């Protein structure tokens, strides 16, 4: 590709990515957004494309446990990072408490934003196990075009309670 008088050649490189506990060697350009590597190269399509400018949150994944918009993160910067997607929340056929709370409160309407929203909630609850409504509103900047924010908030509280009760049960079993 020519830009002005300079010639810039895009070059693919092999990058090892740790995604959901597995290592994937991907042959992509280092500036490829993580979202497209997840969806098009690896085939993990649970993470959605929404806006492409890191505003809506449909593409939210965890990078080293931090909720991150994958549409704007270049894979070249992620070779030593742990990436977690919506596909890893279900373990051994059991839904994560956030996923179960989503079902119990009938959160999704169209469902498009929900994978990113759930990933943001899992990160929130890891940092703040008993969030208030104000904490939830401040932490969840994802956009739900259907406007199910009341149900999202209720589901977050339910998931927080279940996670807390699960930790107490695990502690008492030891």
C-alpha positions as CSV (number, residue, x, y, z in Angstrom):
1,X,0.0,0.0,0.0
2,X,1.3,3.5,-0.8
3,X,0.9,6.4,1.6
4,X,2.3,9.6,0.2
5,X,5.8,8.7,-1.2
6,X,6.4,5.9,1.4
7,X,5.6,2.3,0.7
8,X,4.2,0.4,3.7
9,X,3.9,-3.4,3.4
10,X,1.5,-5.1,5.6
11,X,3.2,-8.2,7.0
12,X,1.6,-11.1,8.8
13,X,3.5,-12.6,11.7
14,X,2.9,-15.7,13.9
15,X,1.5,-14.6,17.3
16,X,0.8,-17.0,20.1
17,X,-2.4,-16.1,22.0
18,X,-3.6,-17.6,25.3
19,X,-7.4,-17.7,24.9
20,X,-9.7,-19.5,27.3
21,X,-6.8,-21.5,28.6
22,X,-5.6,-22.7,25.2
23,X,-2.8,-21.4,23.1
24,X,-3.5,-20.4,19.5
25,X,-0.8,-19.7,17.0
26,X,-2.3,-17.1,14.6
27,X,-0.7,-15.8,11.4
28,X,-2.0,-12.3,11.2
29,X,-0.8,-8.7,11.0
30,X,0.3,-7.4,14.4
31,X,-2.2,-4.5,14.2
32,X,-5.2,-6.7,13.5
33,X,-8.0,-6.1,16.1
34,X,-8.4,-8.9,18.6
35,X,-12.1,-9.1,17.7
36,X,-11.4,-10.2,14.1
37,X,-8.8,-12.7,15.2
38,X,-11.3,-14.3,17.7
39,X,-14.2,-14.4,15.2
40,X,-12.5,-14.9,11.8
41,X,-9.3,-16.7,12.5
42,X,-10.0,-18.8,15.6
43,X,-13.8,-19.2,15.1
44,X,-14.9,-17.9,18.5
45,X,-18.0,-16.0,17.5
46,X,-19.6,-15.3,20.9
47,X,-17.8,-12.0,21.0
48,X,-19.8,-9.6,18.8
49,X,-19.0,-6.6,16.5
50,X,-21.1,-3.6,17.4
51,X,-19.6,-0.3,16.7
52,X,-15.9,-0.8,15.9
53,X,-14.9,2.2,18.0
54,X,-14.9,0.7,21.5
55,X,-18.1,2.5,22.6
56,X,-20.9,-0.1,22.7
57,X,-19.2,-3.0,24.5
58,X,-20.6,-5.8,22.4
59,X,-17.0,-6.9,21.8
60,X,-16.0,-7.0,25.5
61,X,-13.6,-9.8,26.6
62,X,-11.2,-10.1,29.5
63,X,-7.5,-9.4,29.1
64,X,-5.7,-10.5,32.3
65,X,-9.1,-10.3,34.1
66,X,-9.9,-6.7,32.9
67,X,-13.0,-6.1,30.8
68,X,-11.6,-4.8,27.5
69,X,-13.2,-3.8,24.2
70,X,-11.6,-6.2,21.7
71,X,-12.4,-4.2,18.6
72,X,-9.6,-1.7,19.3
73,X,-6.9,-3.9,20.8
74,X,-4.2,-5.0,18.4
75,X,-3.2,-8.6,18.7
76,X,0.5,-7.7,18.5
77,X,0.3,-6.3,22.1
78,X,-1.3,-9.5,23.5
79,X,1.3,-12.3,23.2
80,X,1.9,-12.5,27.0
81,X,-1.7,-11.8,28.0
82,X,-4.5,-14.1,29.2
83,X,-7.6,-13.6,27.1
84,X,-11.0,-14.8,28.2
85,X,-14.1,-14.8,26.0
86,X,-17.8,-15.6,26.7
87,X,-17.3,-19.1,25.5
88,X,-15.3,-20.0,28.6
89,X,-17.9,-18.9,31.2
90,X,-19.8,-22.2,31.0
91,X,-17.7,-24.9,32.8
92,X,-18.3,-28.6,32.6
93,X,-21.8,-27.9,31.2
94,X,-22.7,-25.6,34.1
95,X,-23.7,-22.0,33.4
96,X,-21.7,-19.3,35.2
97,X,-23.9,-17.6,37.9
98,X,-24.0,-14.5,35.7
99,X,-25.4,-16.5,32.8
100,X,-28.0,-18.2,35.0
101,X,-29.1,-14.8,36.4
102,X,-29.5,-13.5,32.9
103,X,-31.9,-16.3,32.1
104,X,-33.7,-16.1,35.4
105,X,-34.4,-12.3,34.9
106,X,-35.1,-12.6,31.2
107,X,-32.5,-10.0,30.5
108,X,-32.0,-10.4,26.7
109,X,-34.4,-9.2,24.2
110,X,-32.5,-9.2,20.9
111,X,-29.4,-10.6,22.8
112,X,-26.8,-9.0,20.6
113,X,-25.0,-7.0,23.4
114,X,-25.4,-9.7,26.0
115,X,-22.1,-11.6,25.6
116,X,-20.2,-8.3,26.1
117,X,-22.5,-7.2,28.9
118,X,-22.0,-10.5,30.8
119,X,-18.2,-10.3,30.4
120,X,-18.3,-6.8,31.9
121,X,-20.4,-8.0,34.8
122,X,-18.1,-10.9,35.5
123,X,-15.2,-8.5,35.7
124,X,-17.2,-6.1,37.9
125,X,-18.1,-8.9,40.4
126,X,-14.5,-10.1,40.5
127,X,-13.5,-6.6,41.7
128,X,-16.6,-5.7,43.6
129,X,-18.5,-8.7,44.9
130,X,-21.4,-6.7,46.4
131,X,-22.0,-3.8,44.0
132,X,-24.7,-1.1,44.7
133,X,-26.9,0.1,41.9
134,X,-24.6,3.1,41.6
135,X,-21.6,0.8,41.3
136,X,-23.3,-1.2,38.6
137,X,-24.3,1.9,36.6
138,X,-20.8,3.3,36.9
139,X,-19.0,0.1,35.9
140,X,-21.3,-1.0,33.0
141,X,-20.8,1.3,30.1
142,X,-22.0,-1.2,27.6
143,X,-24.9,-0.2,25.5
144,X,-28.1,-2.3,25.4
145,X,-30.2,-1.0,22.5
146,X,-33.2,-2.8,23.8
147,X,-33.0,-0.9,27.1
148,X,-33.1,-3.8,29.5
149,X,-31.0,-2.0,32.1
150,X,-33.4,-2.6,35.0
151,X,-33.3,-6.4,34.4
152,X,-29.5,-6.2,33.9
153,X,-29.2,-4.5,37.3
154,X,-31.4,-7.2,39.0
155,X,-29.4,-10.0,37.3
156,X,-26.2,-8.5,38.6
157,X,-27.5,-8.5,42.2
158,X,-28.7,-12.1,41.8
159,X,-25.4,-13.2,40.4
160,X,-23.5,-11.4,43.1
161,X,-25.6,-13.2,45.8
162,X,-25.0,-16.6,44.1
163,X,-21.3,-16.0,43.7
164,X,-21.1,-14.9,47.4
165,X,-23.1,-18.0,48.6
166,X,-20.9,-20.3,46.4
167,X,-17.7,-18.9,48.0
168,X,-19.2,-19.4,51.5
169,X,-20.1,-23.0,50.7
170,X,-16.7,-23.7,49.3
171,X,-15.0,-22.2,52.3
172,X,-17.2,-24.2,54.8
173,X,-16.4,-27.4,52.8
174,X,-12.7,-27.0,53.5
